[in-house]
Amino acid sequence: MAVANATELKSNQYGADIVALTRKAALVMQRNIVGVDLIQDKISKKWYVLEVNSNPEVVSVLMYRQGQKGLARLLESKNK
């Protein structure tokens, strides 16, 4: 999926070096769940950590889904 001039990689599109780099970033941030934004040098092909999000989008999505379920239960209880 392309966003502006960035490309989101699927899990089968990156190697052990990227996994190790993201795990190291999570360890440094002392987090179990993080979103890690990486950037790759076009010439050297070396990866760099651009940003480590301690509240990644996945957490927001999960909270949104839980909120949806809670709202649905509330509305269902009002209709009974």
N, C-alpha and C positions, 0 to 999 in steps of 0.2 A: 504494500500500500504506500503510495507516494504522498507526502505532505510537503507542500512548498518545494524545497530542494532537499528534503530528507526522505529516507526510505526506511520503513519499519521492516526488520528482519524477522522471519518466522524461525521457530526453534531449530528447524533442520537446516538452516542457512548459515549457522555460525559454528565455530569449532571450540575445542577445549580451551584455547587461549582466551577467548572472549568470556567463557563461563568462569574461568579462573579470575579474570580481571573484575568481573561483576561481583563475584563472591568476596574478593579482597575489599572492594568498595563497601559492601554490606558489613563486613567485619570491622572496617575502620569506623563506620557510622554506628556500630554496635546495634544493628537491626537485623531481625530475621526476615522481614519483608521490606524490600525497597524497589524502587524503579530506578534503573540506571540508564542515563543517556550517554551514549558513546559517540565519538567522532573519529573518523579514520582519515589519516593523512593520505592524500591522493598519490603522492610520490613514493613515500616509504611503505605505505600500506599498514603502518603501525596504528593501533587503536589507542585512544585516550579517553579518560572519563571526563565528560563534559559537566555532568550534574548527577547528584544522587538525591533522589526524592524519598524522604522518609515517610511520606504519605502518598504512595503511588496511586495512579488512576484506578487500579484494581480494587483498592480499599473503598474508594468513592463509589464505584459500581456496586460492590457488595452492600454497602450501606444503603444505596438507592434501592436495591432489590429488597432488602429487609424492610425498608420504609414502605415500599409498594405492597408487600405482603401484609404489613400491619394495617395499612389504610384499607386494603381489601377486607380484612377481618372485621374492622370497625364498621365499614359500610354494610357488610353482610349481617352483622349483629343488629344493626338499626332496621334492617328490612324484615326481621323476624317478628 
